[in-house]
Amino acid sequence: MANDGQLLVRLCCLLSNTELRLSAADCLLAVVGRKGPTKERAPLLILLSADAISSMLQAAQFASSSDNEQSYAFLKRLSEVLAGLGAQLCALYGREETVSRPDALPIYLQVSY
C-alpha cells in the first residue's frame, strides 16, 4: 500500500492489456480477498476510486465484446474481484472511523450490475 496504493492503480491499468488482464485480475483477487485486522485492509478501498472502477468497467466492456474462453475467464475473475471488493467495503464501512462512503459507489454499483 506504499506510495498511495500505486501497485493497485497499476494493476487496474493492466486490466486493459489483453495479454496481462487475466494475471492482473488474479493479483487483484488475491489482494481483495485478504483477511486480517480492518485497519490493515482499509487502504484496499482505493480500488473504489473513480479511476479504478472506471478501469474495471472499461475492461469488462471490452472483454464482453469478445466471445472466447479467455474473455470469459477474465470476466469471471473480474466479477470475483468486484464481489470481494464489496465484501471488504461491507466489513470496513461503519467499523473503521477512516472509512466513509466512497464517492465512486454509484459507479461500482453500475459495474456490479
PyMOL commands that place a pseudoatom at each C-alpha (Angstrom):
pseudoatom trace, name=CA, resn=MET, resi=1, chain=A, elem=C, hetatm=0, pos=[0.000, 0.000, 0.000]
pseudoatom trace, name=CA, resn=ALA, resi=2, chain=A, elem=C, hetatm=0, pos=[3.068, 2.218, -0.182]
pseudoatom trace, name=CA, resn=ASN, resi=3, chain=A, elem=C, hetatm=0, pos=[3.010, 5.283, -2.415]
pseudoatom trace, name=CA, resn=ASP, resi=4, chain=A, elem=C, hetatm=0, pos=[-0.760, 5.726, -2.137]
pseudoatom trace, name=CA, resn=GLY, resi=5, chain=A, elem=C, hetatm=0, pos=[-1.504, 2.242, -3.438]
pseudoatom trace, name=CA, resn=GLN, resi=6, chain=A, elem=C, hetatm=0, pos=[0.311, 2.632, -6.738]
pseudoatom trace, name=CA, resn=LEU, resi=7, chain=A, elem=C, hetatm=0, pos=[0.527, -1.145, -7.144]
pseudoatom trace, name=CA, resn=LEU, resi=8, chain=A, elem=C, hetatm=0, pos=[-3.258, -1.401, -7.118]
pseudoatom trace, name=CA, resn=VAL, resi=9, chain=A, elem=C, hetatm=0, pos=[-3.562, 1.506, -9.538]
pseudoatom trace, name=CA, resn=ARG, resi=10, chain=A, elem=C, hetatm=0, pos=[-1.119, -0.122, -11.942]
pseudoatom trace, name=CA, resn=LEU, resi=11, chain=A, elem=C, hetatm=0, pos=[-2.919, -3.449, -11.707]
pseudoatom trace, name=CA, resn=CYS, resi=12, chain=A, elem=C, hetatm=0, pos=[-6.128, -1.664, -12.687]
pseudoatom trace, name=CA, resn=CYS, resi=13, chain=A, elem=C, hetatm=0, pos=[-4.326, -0.156, -15.671]
pseudoatom trace, name=CA, resn=LEU, resi=14, chain=A, elem=C, hetatm=0, pos=[-3.156, -3.624, -16.726]
pseudoatom trace, name=CA, resn=LEU, resi=15, chain=A, elem=C, hetatm=0, pos=[-6.767, -4.757, -16.965]
pseudoatom trace, name=CA, resn=SER, resi=16, chain=A, elem=C, hetatm=0, pos=[-6.920, -3.075, -20.367]
pseudoatom trace, name=CA, resn=ASN, resi=17, chain=A, elem=C, hetatm=0, pos=[-3.993, -5.118, -21.719]
pseudoatom trace, name=CA, resn=THR, resi=18, chain=A, elem=C, hetatm=0, pos=[-5.447, -8.247, -23.345]
pseudoatom trace, name=CA, resn=GLU, resi=19, chain=A, elem=C, hetatm=0, pos=[-2.315, -10.298, -22.649]
pseudoatom trace, name=CA, resn=LEU, resi=20, chain=A, elem=C, hetatm=0, pos=[-1.980, -9.303, -18.991]
pseudoatom trace, name=CA, resn=ARG, resi=21, chain=A, elem=C, hetatm=0, pos=[-5.562, -8.681, -17.897]
pseudoatom trace, name=CA, resn=LEU, resi=22, chain=A, elem=C, hetatm=0, pos=[-6.214, -12.159, -16.503]
pseudoatom trace, name=CA, resn=SER, resi=23, chain=A, elem=C, hetatm=0, pos=[-2.999, -12.085, -14.465]
pseudoatom trace, name=CA, resn=ALA, resi=24, chain=A, elem=C, hetatm=0, pos=[-3.811, -8.575, -13.234]
pseudoatom trace, name=CA, resn=ALA, resi=25, chain=A, elem=C, hetatm=0, pos=[-7.281, -9.730, -12.201]
pseudoatom trace, name=CA, resn=ASP, resi=26, chain=A, elem=C, hetatm=0, pos=[-5.728, -12.703, -10.368]
pseudoatom trace, name=CA, resn=CYS, resi=27, chain=A, elem=C, hetatm=0, pos=[-3.471, -10.327, -8.434]
pseudoatom trace, name=CA, resn=LEU, resi=28, chain=A, elem=C, hetatm=0, pos=[-6.366, -8.024, -7.597]
pseudoatom trace, name=CA, resn=LEU, resi=29, chain=A, elem=C, hetatm=0, pos=[-8.406, -11.003, -6.426]
pseudoatom trace, name=CA, resn=ALA, resi=30, chain=A, elem=C, hetatm=0, pos=[-5.606, -12.067, -4.103]
pseudoatom trace, name=CA, resn=VAL, resi=31, chain=A, elem=C, hetatm=0, pos=[-5.411, -8.549, -2.693]
pseudoatom trace, name=CA, resn=VAL, resi=32, chain=A, elem=C, hetatm=0, pos=[-9.148, -8.001, -2.142]
pseudoatom trace, name=CA, resn=GLY, resi=33, chain=A, elem=C, hetatm=0, pos=[-9.500, -11.450, -0.603]
pseudoatom trace, name=CA, resn=ARG, resi=34, chain=A, elem=C, hetatm=0, pos=[-7.057, -10.510, 2.108]
pseudoatom trace, name=CA, resn=LYS, resi=35, chain=A, elem=C, hetatm=0, pos=[-8.105, -11.139, 5.681]
pseudoatom trace, name=CA, resn=GLY, resi=36, chain=A, elem=C, hetatm=0, pos=[-6.749, -9.541, 8.806]
pseudoatom trace, name=CA, resn=PRO, resi=37, chain=A, elem=C, hetatm=0, pos=[-7.329, -6.533, 11.011]
pseudoatom trace, name=CA, resn=THR, resi=38, chain=A, elem=C, hetatm=0, pos=[-9.684, -3.980, 9.493]
pseudoatom trace, name=CA, resn=LYS, resi=39, chain=A, elem=C, hetatm=0, pos=[-7.149, -1.166, 9.889]
pseudoatom trace, name=CA, resn=GLU, resi=40, chain=A, elem=C, hetatm=0, pos=[-4.777, -3.031, 7.586]
pseudoatom trace, name=CA, resn=ARG, resi=41, chain=A, elem=C, hetatm=0, pos=[-7.489, -3.647, 4.983]
pseudoatom trace, name=CA, resn=ALA, resi=42, chain=A, elem=C, hetatm=0, pos=[-8.803, -0.082, 4.806]
pseudoatom trace, name=CA, resn=PRO, resi=43, chain=A, elem=C, hetatm=0, pos=[-6.278, 1.001, 2.128]
pseudoatom trace, name=CA, resn=LEU, resi=44, chain=A, elem=C, hetatm=0, pos=[-7.808, -1.588, -0.229]
pseudoatom trace, name=CA, resn=LEU, resi=45, chain=A, elem=C, hetatm=0, pos=[-10.702, 0.771, -0.715]
pseudoatom trace, name=CA, resn=ILE, resi=46, chain=A, elem=C, hetatm=0, pos=[-8.531, 2.793, -3.085]
pseudoatom trace, name=CA, resn=LEU, resi=47, chain=A, elem=C, hetatm=0, pos=[-9.997, 0.329, -5.583]
pseudoatom trace, name=CA, resn=LEU, resi=48, chain=A, elem=C, hetatm=0, pos=[-13.305, 2.141, -5.110]
pseudoatom trace, name=CA, resn=SER, resi=49, chain=A, elem=C, hetatm=0, pos=[-11.901, 5.349, -6.573]
pseudoatom trace, name=CA, resn=ALA, resi=50, chain=A, elem=C, hetatm=0, pos=[-13.490, 6.622, -9.763]
pseudoatom trace, name=CA, resn=ASP, resi=51, chain=A, elem=C, hetatm=0, pos=[-10.357, 5.875, -11.789]
pseudoatom trace, name=CA, resn=ALA, resi=52, chain=A, elem=C, hetatm=0, pos=[-10.015, 2.283, -10.594]
pseudoatom trace, name=CA, resn=ILE, resi=53, chain=A, elem=C, hetatm=0, pos=[-13.701, 1.475, -11.023]
pseudoatom trace, name=CA, resn=SER, resi=54, chain=A, elem=C, hetatm=0, pos=[-13.735, 3.100, -14.460]
pseudoatom trace, name=CA, resn=SER, resi=55, chain=A, elem=C, hetatm=0, pos=[-10.750, 0.966, -15.476]
pseudoatom trace, name=CA, resn=MET, resi=56, chain=A, elem=C, hetatm=0, pos=[-12.598, -2.144, -14.373]
pseudoatom trace, name=CA, resn=LEU, resi=57, chain=A, elem=C, hetatm=0, pos=[-15.758, -1.071, -16.199]
pseudoatom trace, name=CA, resn=GLN, resi=58, chain=A, elem=C, hetatm=0, pos=[-13.891, -0.383, -19.437]
pseudoatom trace, name=CA, resn=ALA, resi=59, chain=A, elem=C, hetatm=0, pos=[-12.041, -3.695, -19.215]
pseudoatom trace, name=CA, resn=ALA, resi=60, chain=A, elem=C, hetatm=0, pos=[-15.306, -5.552, -18.633]
pseudoatom trace, name=CA, resn=GLN, resi=61, chain=A, elem=C, hetatm=0, pos=[-16.993, -3.841, -21.562]
pseudoatom trace, name=CA, resn=PHE, resi=62, chain=A, elem=C, hetatm=0, pos=[-14.063, -4.622, -23.852]
pseudoatom trace, name=CA, resn=ALA, resi=63, chain=A, elem=C, hetatm=0, pos=[-13.895, -8.264, -22.742]
pseudoatom trace, name=CA, resn=SER, resi=64, chain=A, elem=C, hetatm=0, pos=[-17.637, -8.746, -23.119]
pseudoatom trace, name=CA, resn=SER, resi=65, chain=A, elem=C, hetatm=0, pos=[-17.356, -7.805, -26.794]
pseudoatom trace, name=CA, resn=SER, resi=66, chain=A, elem=C, hetatm=0, pos=[-15.125, -10.848, -27.366]
pseudoatom trace, name=CA, resn=ASP, resi=67, chain=A, elem=C, hetatm=0, pos=[-16.555, -14.322, -27.456]
pseudoatom trace, name=CA, resn=ASN, resi=68, chain=A, elem=C, hetatm=0, pos=[-13.727, -16.585, -26.387]
pseudoatom trace, name=CA, resn=GLU, resi=69, chain=A, elem=C, hetatm=0, pos=[-12.686, -18.636, -23.404]
pseudoatom trace, name=CA, resn=GLN, resi=70, chain=A, elem=C, hetatm=0, pos=[-10.026, -16.191, -22.213]
pseudoatom trace, name=CA, resn=SER, resi=71, chain=A, elem=C, hetatm=0, pos=[-12.527, -13.307, -22.143]
pseudoatom trace, name=CA, resn=TYR, resi=72, chain=A, elem=C, hetatm=0, pos=[-14.982, -15.449, -20.209]
pseudoatom trace, name=CA, resn=ALA, resi=73, chain=A, elem=C, hetatm=0, pos=[-12.307, -16.391, -17.668]
pseudoatom trace, name=CA, resn=PHE, resi=74, chain=A, elem=C, hetatm=0, pos=[-11.328, -12.748, -17.291]
pseudoatom trace, name=CA, resn=LEU, resi=75, chain=A, elem=C, hetatm=0, pos=[-14.919, -11.608, -16.775]
pseudoatom trace, name=CA, resn=LYS, resi=76, chain=A, elem=C, hetatm=0, pos=[-15.427, -14.322, -14.195]
pseudoatom trace, name=CA, resn=ARG, resi=77, chain=A, elem=C, hetatm=0, pos=[-12.281, -13.293, -12.325]
pseudoatom trace, name=CA, resn=LEU, resi=78, chain=A, elem=C, hetatm=0, pos=[-13.187, -9.599, -12.517]
pseudoatom trace, name=CA, resn=SER, resi=79, chain=A, elem=C, hetatm=0, pos=[-16.619, -10.426, -11.100]
pseudoatom trace, name=CA, resn=GLU, resi=80, chain=A, elem=C, hetatm=0, pos=[-14.907, -12.168, -8.196]
pseudoatom trace, name=CA, resn=VAL, resi=81, chain=A, elem=C, hetatm=0, pos=[-12.721, -9.091, -7.671]
pseudoatom trace, name=CA, resn=LEU, resi=82, chain=A, elem=C, hetatm=0, pos=[-15.784, -6.844, -7.588]
pseudoatom trace, name=CA, resn=ALA, resi=83, chain=A, elem=C, hetatm=0, pos=[-17.582, -9.168, -5.174]
pseudoatom trace, name=CA, resn=GLY, resi=84, chain=A, elem=C, hetatm=0, pos=[-14.508, -9.268, -2.928]
pseudoatom trace, name=CA, resn=LEU, resi=85, chain=A, elem=C, hetatm=0, pos=[-14.276, -5.503, -3.046]
pseudoatom trace, name=CA, resn=GLY, resi=86, chain=A, elem=C, hetatm=0, pos=[-17.906, -5.264, -1.977]
pseudoatom trace, name=CA, resn=ALA, resi=87, chain=A, elem=C, hetatm=0, pos=[-17.230, -7.670, 0.874]
pseudoatom trace, name=CA, resn=GLN, resi=88, chain=A, elem=C, hetatm=0, pos=[-14.290, -5.534, 2.008]
pseudoatom trace, name=CA, resn=LEU, resi=89, chain=A, elem=C, hetatm=0, pos=[-16.461, -2.420, 1.907]
pseudoatom trace, name=CA, resn=CYS, resi=90, chain=A, elem=C, hetatm=0, pos=[-19.147, -4.149, 3.974]
pseudoatom trace, name=CA, resn=ALA, resi=91, chain=A, elem=C, hetatm=0, pos=[-16.559, -5.284, 6.500]
pseudoatom trace, name=CA, resn=LEU, resi=92, chain=A, elem=C, hetatm=0, pos=[-14.978, -1.850, 6.828]
pseudoatom trace, name=CA, resn=TYR, resi=93, chain=A, elem=C, hetatm=0, pos=[-17.787, 0.683, 6.403]
pseudoatom trace, name=CA, resn=GLY, resi=94, chain=A, elem=C, hetatm=0, pos=[-19.044, 1.798, 9.786]
pseudoatom trace, name=CA, resn=ARG, resi=95, chain=A, elem=C, hetatm=0, pos=[-16.407, -0.139, 11.695]
pseudoatom trace, name=CA, resn=GLU, resi=96, chain=A, elem=C, hetatm=0, pos=[-13.406, 1.993, 10.865]
pseudoatom trace, name=CA, resn=GLU, resi=97, chain=A, elem=C, hetatm=0, pos=[-13.521, 5.709, 11.548]
pseudoatom trace, name=CA, resn=THR, resi=98, chain=A, elem=C, hetatm=0, pos=[-11.417, 6.475, 8.493]
pseudoatom trace, name=CA, resn=VAL, resi=99, chain=A, elem=C, hetatm=0, pos=[-13.738, 4.642, 6.090]
pseudoatom trace, name=CA, resn=SER, resi=100, chain=A, elem=C, hetatm=0, pos=[-16.540, 6.699, 4.650]
pseudoatom trace, name=CA, resn=ARG, resi=101, chain=A, elem=C, hetatm=0, pos=[-18.943, 6.154, 1.768]
pseudoatom trace, name=CA, resn=PRO, resi=102, chain=A, elem=C, hetatm=0, pos=[-16.833, 6.004, -1.397]
pseudoatom trace, name=CA, resn=ASP, resi=103, chain=A, elem=C, hetatm=0, pos=[-17.581, 8.749, -3.907]
pseudoatom trace, name=CA, resn=ALA, resi=104, chain=A, elem=C, hetatm=0, pos=[-17.500, 6.207, -6.737]
pseudoatom trace, name=CA, resn=LEU, resi=105, chain=A, elem=C, hetatm=0, pos=[-20.051, 3.889, -5.107]
pseudoatom trace, name=CA, resn=PRO, resi=106, chain=A, elem=C, hetatm=0, pos=[-22.675, 4.561, -7.834]
pseudoatom trace, name=CA, resn=ILE, resi=107, chain=A, elem=C, hetatm=0, pos=[-20.114, 3.610, -10.499]
pseudoatom trace, name=CA, resn=TYR, resi=108, chain=A, elem=C, hetatm=0, pos=[-19.245, 0.458, -8.545]
pseudoatom trace, name=CA, resn=LEU, resi=109, chain=A, elem=C, hetatm=0, pos=[-22.908, -0.472, -8.394]
pseudoatom trace, name=CA, resn=GLN, resi=110, chain=A, elem=C, hetatm=0, pos=[-23.204, 0.100, -12.149]
pseudoatom trace, name=CA, resn=VAL, resi=111, chain=A, elem=C, hetatm=0, pos=[-20.243, -2.212, -12.801]
pseudoatom trace, name=CA, resn=SER, resi=112, chain=A, elem=C, hetatm=0, pos=[-21.691, -4.826, -10.486]
pseudoatom trace, name=CA, resn=TYR, resi=113, chain=A, elem=C, hetatm=0, pos=[-24.996, -4.676, -12.332]
for i in range(1, 113): cmd.bond("trace and resi %d" % i, "trace and resi %d" % (i + 1))
show_as sticks, trace
zoom trace
